[in-house]
Amino acid sequence: MTLRTDLLPALAAFESAARHQNFAHAAEELHLTASAVSHHVRKLEGRLGIVLFQRHARGVSLTAEGRQLADAASNAMADMDSVLGALHRSRADDDVVRVTTLHSLAYAWLLPRLPRFAATHPRVRLHVDTEHSLTRFDEGGPDVGIRYGQGHWPGLSAQPLMEDALFPVASAKLDGFEQVREAADIAKLPLVADLSRQGWQDWFRAAGVRAPRFNERYSFSDSTGALMAAVQGLGAALARDKIVTPYFADGRLVRLPGPTVPTRFSYFVVVPSHRKPRPAARAFIEWLLTQPGQPDPGATPTQGVAPSRRKVRQ
């Protein structure tokens, strides 16, 4: 027997009735009357020439043939639900952009700018991952990444986003803060380091400060930890220009005297080479690439700069 479309309503009614073992409950689920469900089932029985339900005073029960058809109908409905759900999720995901980046950059640079993106792209939803490990750009993985390096990663296409620079910062509550007048004075302070390849040795060399060893008393796995340690007055930290603005804006940190040293690495926007970005991801990428030229939200030209009296030897 060939399945015809006019039997689909009858099959749907039968599948629900078989699952509930009750015509009234099936009717409630399908927004029909119990008599309408009964009519659909009888129509199906008539076309098949078999009895699917035994009717009795306490209700209905499946026959052996009815059980066989119920199993097949249930599997078919489950398959349809799975496919329809996947199609719906795929359509809903059109507006989702999965972003991977460094925690320090997400907190200090990306998040303050996201209201601008939301204002111009209200339908786009961002999922931001700040895991330390480099995320794989497999199917179902990130659409866009912001990475810090030299711009070469296997399997990824990279576009330059912005360069960065290093300089020292500290909290005013750090012991010895008031005695810092020049770069050489920073070498007398406890120092906070992170795991960056470019650190205090490089900065002191650029500042012309020489010492047999420097007091790197605390070391953290990322820049956010190092800056927060400086906020607590544990020591002076070497800050990257692109991630220190929020700490200046609320006065938690102050820039110390000494040179600004360009970093060896830069930030890049990366996408997987094996697939084209979806429209929402393209919109986010295009927006990202415009941001380095925009002013830092909430920043003023004097924020984070130590008073000039501290830079001059008295």
N, C-alpha and C positions, 0 to 999 in steps of 0.2 A: 504494500500500500504506500502510495506517495503522500508525504506530508504536505498538506495544502494550508495556505495562510488563513483560511476561514476556520481552521481547527485550533489556531493558536490561542484564542480566548478560552476555548474549552479545555485545552491542555493546561493553561495557567490556573483555571479554576480547579481542575483535577489535582494538580500538584499541591496547591494550598490545602485542599480538602484532605488529601492523603497525608500531608504532614501533620495536620491538626487532628485527623480522624474525626472531623466534626464539620458539617456543612455551615453551621451558624458562625463558628470561629473563622472559617475561610471567608465567609461573606463579610464579616467585620474587617478582615485584613484587606480584602479587595474592594471594599466600599460598594458591595452589592447586597442584594437580599438573599436569604437562604434559598428561596425558591429559584432565584436566578442561577445560583451555583448548582443546584440540583438539575436545572434545565441543561446547563453546559455539560455536566457529567453524563446525563442521559444521551445527549447528542453525541458525545464521544463514544459511549458504549454502542450506540446504534450504528455509527460509522465503522467501528471495529468488529461488531458482531460478537462481543464478549461482555461479560458482567465484570465490572471493576470493583464494585462495592456490594457487600451484603448488607441489606437494610433490615434493621430489627428495632424493637421497641426502645432500646436504650441508645440507639444511634446507628452508626455505620462502622463497618470494618472492611479492610481490603481483602479481596480474593487473592489467590496465588498469582493470577494474571495481573491484577491490579498492583500487587507488590512489585512485580517485574517492571511494569511501566512507571510506577512511582519512583523506583530507584533510578531509572534512566532519566526521567524528567527532573529529578532532584539534581543529578550530576550536570545536566544541561543548564539548569538555572544557575548552579554554582559557577560553571564556566562563563556564562554570560555576565554574571555579577562581577567576576574577576576582570574580564575584558573591559566592561563598562567602567569599572573603578579605575583601571589603569589608564584608559582614555581620558577620564575626567581629571586624574592627577596630572597627566601629561599636559593637558590644556591649562590646568591651574598653575603648573610649574613654568609656563611661558613668562610669567611676571616675576619669577623668583631668580635672583642672582646670588650664587654661592661664591663668597669671597674668602680667600685665605691671605693672611698678612701677619706681621709681627705684632705681639701684644702692645709693645711700646708705641708703635706707629698708630695702631688702631685707637688707643686711648688718647694720645696727645695730639695727633694730627688729623686722623680720619673722622672720629666721632664729632669733634666740634664743627666740622664742615658738612656733615650729613643733613642738617636741616635745609641747607641750600639745595641739595639733591632732591630731598623729599618735596620741596616746594615746586620743583619743575617736573618731577616724575612721581606723582602721588600713587600710581598703581604698582610701581616696582617694589618688591619686597626683598630685603637683603638678609642673607644668612652669613654671618661673619665668623670665621674660624681663626683663632689665634694660637693654635698649638705651636710649640717650639719646633717640632720635627717638620721637615719639608713634606707637605701633603702631596699625594699622588693625584694627578689629573686624569683619573680613569673615568669611564662612563658613570654618571651619577655623582662624580666628584665636583671639585670647584670649577666655576666658569672663569674666574678671574683671580689672579694673585698679584700682590705687591711684594716684591722681593728686594733684598739688599745684597748687592754683589757687583760683579763686573759685567753682567748682562748676558752670560752664556750658561744656559741650563739645557741638558738633553731633553728633547721632545717638547720644548716650549719656545714660543715666539715672544720676544721681549721688545718693549718700547721704553725709551728713557722717560722717567717721570721727573726726577729732581736730584740735584746733588746735595751734599750735606757738609757740615763743618763741626769741629770740636773746639770746646773752650771750657774752662773750669767754673764750677758753681759751688755754692755752699749755703747753708742756713745761717742766719745772723746769730743763732743760739749756739753755734759751734765754738767750743773753747779755742781761743786764739784768733777768732774771726777779726776782731778789732785791730789786731797787730799786722794784718796783711796789707802791705803797701805796694808790693810788686810781685812779679812771678816767682822770684826766688823764695819769698816768704811762704808760698804755698807748699814748698818742699818740706817745711817744718811741721805741717799739719798731718793728722791721720788722713789717709787717702782711701777712697772707695773705688773699686774697680769692677768691671764686668768682664765677660769672656770675649770681648771684641778683639780682633787681631791688631787693632790700633789703639794704644792706650797711653798711660802716663809717661812711659819712657819716650815715646814719640813726641808727646806734647812738650815735655821739659827740654828735649833736644832742640825743638823748634823755638822754644823760648830762650835758648842759650843758657839754661840752668844745668849745672853739672853737679852730681853727687855720687858717692860710692854706691848708695842704694836709697830707694825711696820707701816710705812707710805705707805700703798698700796693706792696710789693716783688715779691710773687709773686701770680699769678692762675691759677686752675685752672677747668676746665670744669664740675666738679661738686664737691659738698661733701665727698665722700670724699677726693678729691685734696687739698683745702684742709686737712682735718683731719690727713691723713698728713704733709703738709708741716709742720704745727705739731708733730706728734710728733717729727719730725727736728730740731726746734729752729730752723727757718728763720724763724719769726715767730709772732705771736699770730694766732689765727683766730677768726672769729665763728661760733659753733656754734649749730645748732638743737637744742633740748632733746630732740627725739624721736630724734636719731641719734647723740648724743654719749655715751650711757651706757656702751657697751663700752670707750671710751677712758678713762673715769673708773674703771671697775671694775678695770682692771689697772694703773692709775697712770700711763698714758702721757701723760694731759693733766690739768691742774688748772684749775678755774674761777678767773678773775681778778675783781677787784673791779669793781663797776659794776652798773647796772640790768639787769633782764630786760625785754626789749622784745617785745611780742606781734608775731607776723608778720602781714603783710597777707593772706597766703594760708593755706589750711588743706588738710588731706588729705581726700580723698573716695574712697569705693568706687564704681567706675563699672562699668556693664554696658551692652552694646548695647541700644538701645531697640527694635530690630526683632525680637528673639527673647528668649524666656523662658530663664532659666538652668536648666540641667539639675539634677537632685537633688544631685549631688556639688558643683556650683558653689554652689547655694543653701546647702548645709551650710557651705561655706567662708566665704561672705559673712556668714552669721549668726554664725559664730565670730569673724570679723574685727571685727564691730561690737561684740562684748563685750570686746575686748582693751584699749581705751584705759583702762578702769577697773581693769585688772589691774596688779599691781606689775611693774616691770621685772625680768626674770630676772637674778639675781646682783647686783642693786643694793642698796645700803644708804643710809640717809638722809644719811650724811656723805660718801659717795664724791664725789670731784671738787670738793669745796669747799676753797678756799684757806684756810690757817690764819688765825684771826681777827687774829693779830698783824700780818698783812700788809695788813689793811684799815684800820688805824688809823695816822695820821701820828704818827711818833715825835718 
